[in-house]
C-alpha cells in the first residue's frame, strides 16, 4: 500500500510508454530485491541507532538521481539511426533488452532508498527478524503488483498522447520530484 502513488511508481509510469511490460516488471523485481532486501536484512542494525547523517545522504542521492534522470529525459532527442553512429558503452548496453532491465532496476533501487516503502521494509525487518525471506518476497510481490497498475495506466495514456509529450511529461515528473525532495529536505 505504501507504494501506491509513490515516486517510483511514477518512474514506472514514465518507463511504460517506452518499454515492454515484462522488461519493466523484471527491472522492478530486481531493484526491489536489492533495495528492500537490504532494508529487511539490515533493518535491525540500521534501526537500532538513529543516524540522521545516513538518512540525509540517502535523501541527497535519491533527489539528485531524479534531477539527473529528469535532465537526461528532457535532453533526449529523437535520432535518425540511419545517419548517426552510436558509440559508447552506455548506448550499447541500452540497446539490449537486458540493459533496460538494469537501468530500471538501478532507478528503482536508488529511488526506494530512504523512501517510505523502504522504511516500511526496514521496520518489518526489525519487527519480524526470523521471516526475512518471506518479507523480501512480499516486498517484491507488492512492488511488482503496484507497479503493474502504473504500467497499465502508462500504456493507456501513451496510446492517447504523443511520445514526445510523454517524454516531456516524464522529464518534468523526474524534475518535480527531485526539486520537491530537495525543498522538503532543506526546509
ABEGO torsion letter per residue (X at the ends): XAABGBAAAAAAAAAAAABBAAAAAAAAAAAAAAAAAAAAAAAAAAAABBBAAAAAAAAAAAAAAAAAAAAAAAABBBBBAAABBBBEAAAAAAABAAAAAAAAAAAAAAAABGBAAAAAAAAAAAABAAAAAAAAAAAAAAAAAAAAAAAAAAAAAAAABBAAAAAAAAAAAAAAAAAAAAAAAAX
